Amino acid sequence: MRVAVAGGTGLVGRYVVEELVAAGREPVVLSRSRGVDLVAGGAGLDAALEGVDAVVDVSNVTTTSARKSVAFFEAVGRNLLDAGERAGVRHHVALSIVGIDRVGLGYYQGKLRQEDVVRGGSVPWSVLRATQFHEFAEQTLERVPKPFAVVPRMRTQPVAAREVAQHLVKLAVGPAQGMAPDLAGPRVEQLVDMVRRLLRVRGERRLVVPVRMPGGVGAAMTGDGQLPVAGGARGRQTFDEWLGERNVDEGVRGERESSGGRESRVVRDPQDPQGG
């Protein structure tokens, strides 16, 4: 079974590729680095999807603009579905986010449009909504220059990116489900607390500035707006366990740097997910 992964060199995409290989499936990575443009007319898609049975879409754009987010996800969704129909793809799986219909963020408008496009396509589909990944705390820090760390007040139930990939693969190799049950992590967390704990593990001193988003967006984020509302699968790895792994990684990296070794870097495609 051949499964195409849109955004297969990004955070979740790399895990999806690994899980497909482990399951004995053949992954086909769709990214600019592989000669496929998911946005500009879908150049290279027809050739890439030849003989593909299912598509997993974990592509992403980093923006807070509703206009840019909608334009990206609509273009990618339509290009993948149109090419998938021509190629005879039997199942289209898209990764979405828990709470996008309850929290009015600009980025979420694009994810809602993506879901609408998938529903309206002719390829049988499944959509998995997942909560924020453990990496979201790290990504929040990366958006703000030192010495500050401006962090929105938000309740979340973070889940391991690898566990999200595992669920996406299970969906892809099975029959289309439509809207799959939400996937969330094992424990509700406060994003501000997550960032503070991450800073401690990294040994980094930054002034954490909690900020409540205005209006209904802020009320939804500090309430239950981004938490699962019904039954569904729950991940096993907690944020603290993920931090423990990060602490080990940081220690190994420090040893390599002190001994003159070089740490390899992963270059991500701009179309690939930076956190879902």
C-alpha positions in Angstrom: 0.0 0.0 0.0 1.4 3.4 -1.0 0.4 6.4 1.2 1.3 9.9 0.2 2.2 12.4 3.0 1.6 16.1 2.2 4.1 17.9 4.4 6.1 14.7 5.0 9.3 16.5 6.1 7.7 18.5 8.9 7.1 17.8 12.6 4.2 15.3 12.3 5.0 14.4 8.7 8.3 12.8 9.6 6.6 10.7 12.2 3.9 9.7 9.8 6.5 8.5 7.3 8.3 6.5 10.0 5.1 4.9 11.2 4.2 4.0 7.7 7.5 2.3 7.1 7.2 0.4 10.5 3.7 -0.8 9.3 5.1 -2.1 6.1 3.6 0.6 3.9 5.3 2.7 1.3 5.3 6.4 2.0 5.4 9.0 -0.7 6.6 12.4 0.6 4.9 15.4 -1.0 7.0 18.5 -0.6 8.8 21.2 -2.6 12.1 19.4 -1.9 10.6 16.4 -3.7 9.4 18.4 -6.7 5.8 18.9 -5.6 4.3 22.3 -5.0 1.1 21.9 -3.0 0.0 25.5 -3.4 0.8 26.9 -6.9 -1.5 24.7 -9.0 -0.3 21.5 -7.5 2.7 21.1 -9.8 4.1 17.6 -9.7 1.1 16.1 -7.8 -0.3 14.0 -10.7 3.0 12.1 -11.1 3.6 11.8 -7.4 0.1 10.3 -6.7 0.4 7.5 -9.4 -0.4 4.2 -7.7 -1.1 5.9 -4.3 -4.0 4.4 -2.3 -4.3 7.1 0.4 -3.2 10.6 1.2 -2.4 12.0 4.6 -2.4 15.8 4.7 -0.3 17.3 7.5 0.8 20.4 5.5 0.8 23.7 7.3 1.5 27.4 7.0 2.8 29.6 9.9 0.6 32.6 10.0 -2.0 34.4 12.3 -3.7 36.0 9.3 -7.1 34.5 8.4 -6.7 35.5 4.8 -3.4 33.8 4.4 -4.5 30.7 6.3 -7.7 30.3 4.3 -5.9 30.8 1.0 -3.2 28.2 1.9 -5.5 25.5 3.2 -8.1 25.9 0.5 -5.5 25.8 -2.3 -3.7 22.7 -0.8 -6.9 20.9 -0.1 -8.3 21.4 -3.5 -5.1 20.5 -5.3 -4.7 17.3 -3.3 -8.3 16.3 -3.7 -8.4 17.1 -7.5 -5.2 15.2 -8.1 -6.3 12.4 -5.8 -9.5 12.0 -7.8 -7.6 11.8 -11.1 -5.2 9.2 -9.6 -7.9 7.1 -8.1 -6.9 7.7 -4.5 -9.3 5.8 -2.2 -8.9 7.7 1.1 -8.0 11.3 2.0 -7.0 11.9 5.6 -6.5 15.4 7.0 -5.2 16.6 10.3 -7.1 19.4 12.0 -7.3 20.9 15.5 -9.6 20.5 18.4 -11.6 23.7 19.1 -11.3 25.5 15.8 -15.1 25.9 15.6 -15.1 27.5 19.1 -12.0 29.7 19.1 -12.1 32.5 16.6 -8.4 32.7 15.7 -7.4 33.8 12.2 -5.4 30.6 11.6 -8.3 28.5 12.7 -10.4 30.0 9.9 -8.1 28.3 7.4 -8.4 24.9 9.1 -12.2 25.2 9.1 -12.0 26.0 5.3 -9.8 22.9 4.9 -12.4 20.7 6.6 -15.1 22.2 4.3 -13.0 21.5 1.2 -12.4 17.9 2.3 -16.1 17.3 3.0 -17.0 18.7 -0.4 -14.5 16.6 -2.3 -15.3 13.3 -4.2 -12.6 11.3 -2.5 -13.7 9.3 0.6 -12.3 11.2 3.6 -11.4 11.2 7.3 -10.6 14.3 9.4 -8.7 13.9 12.7 -8.9 16.8 15.1 -6.0 16.7 17.6 -5.1 19.0 20.5 -1.9 21.1 20.5 1.4 19.1 20.5 3.9 19.1 23.4 6.1 21.1 21.1 3.6 24.0 21.1 5.3 25.5 24.2 8.6 25.5 22.4 7.1 27.1 19.3 5.5 29.8 21.5 8.9 30.7 22.8 10.4 30.8 19.3 7.9 33.5 18.2 9.1 36.1 20.8 12.6 37.5 21.0 14.6 37.3 24.2 14.6 38.3 27.0 10.8 38.1 27.1 8.4 35.2 26.7 4.9 36.6 25.9 2.5 33.6 26.3 -1.2 33.6 25.8 -3.3 32.3 28.7 -4.7 29.0 27.4 -5.9 25.7 28.6 -4.9 22.8 26.5 -4.6 19.0 26.6 -1.3 18.5 24.8 -0.6 15.3 22.9 2.7 13.7 21.6 3.2 14.4 17.9 4.3 10.8 17.4 1.0 9.5 18.8 -0.9 11.8 16.5 1.1 10.3 13.6 0.2 6.8 14.8 -3.5 7.6 14.7 -3.3 9.2 11.3 -1.6 6.0 9.9 -4.3 3.8 11.4 -7.0 6.0 9.8 -5.2 6.0 6.4 -4.9 2.2 6.1 -8.6 1.7 7.1 -11.9 2.8 5.6 -13.0 6.5 5.6 -14.6 7.6 8.8 -15.7 11.2 8.1 -15.1 13.2 11.3 -13.0 10.8 13.5 -13.2 11.2 17.3 -11.0 13.9 18.8 -7.5 12.9 19.9 -6.0 14.6 23.0 -3.3 14.1 25.5 -3.7 12.5 28.9 -3.7 15.7 31.0 -5.1 19.3 30.9 -2.3 21.9 31.1 -1.9 25.7 31.3 0.3 26.9 28.5 2.0 29.5 30.7 3.0 26.7 33.1 4.2 24.6 30.3 6.5 27.4 29.0 7.9 28.0 32.5 8.7 24.3 32.9 10.3 24.2 29.5 12.5 27.2 30.4 13.6 25.5 33.6 14.6 22.3 31.7 16.5 24.4 29.1 18.2 26.4 31.9 17.1 29.6 30.2 16.2 32.8 32.0 13.4 34.7 30.3 10.7 36.9 31.7 7.4 35.1 31.1 4.6 37.6 30.4 1.1 35.9 30.4 -1.4 37.7 28.1 -5.1 37.1 27.9 -6.5 37.4 24.4 -9.3 39.9 24.1 -13.0 39.2 23.9 -14.6 35.8 23.0 -11.3 34.4 21.8 -9.7 34.9 25.2 -12.7 33.5 27.0 -12.6 30.4 24.9 -8.9 29.9 25.2 -8.9 30.3 29.0 -12.0 28.1 29.3 -12.7 24.8 27.5 -12.6 26.1 24.0 -9.6 24.0 23.0 -10.3 20.9 25.0 -12.1 17.8 23.6 -15.8 17.8 24.3 -16.7 14.2 23.7 -15.1 10.7 24.0 -12.1 9.9 21.9 -8.6 8.5 22.1 -6.2 9.9 24.7 -2.5 9.8 24.3 -0.2 8.2 26.8 2.8 10.6 27.0 2.4 13.5 29.4 4.1 16.9 28.9 6.4 16.2 31.8 7.5 12.9 30.2 8.2 14.8 26.9 10.2 17.4 28.9 12.2 14.5 30.4 13.1 13.4 26.9 14.0 16.9 25.9 16.3 17.2 29.0 18.2 14.0 27.9 18.4 15.4 24.4 19.8 18.7 25.6 22.4 16.9 27.7 23.6 14.8 24.8 23.7 18.0 22.6 25.8 19.8 25.3 28.3 16.9 25.4 28.7 16.9 21.6 29.2 20.7 21.5 31.7 20.6 24.3 33.7 17.9 22.5 33.7 19.8 19.3 31.0 17.7 17.6 28.5 19.2 15.3 24.7 18.7 15.7 22.9 17.9 12.5 20.1 20.2 11.6 16.8 19.4 9.9 15.7 21.8 7.2 11.9 22.0 7.0 10.0 22.8 3.9 7.9 26.0 4.2 4.8 23.9 3.4 5.4 21.4 6.1 3.8 21.5 9.6 5.5 23.4 12.4 3.0 22.1 15.0 -0.4 21.3 13.4 
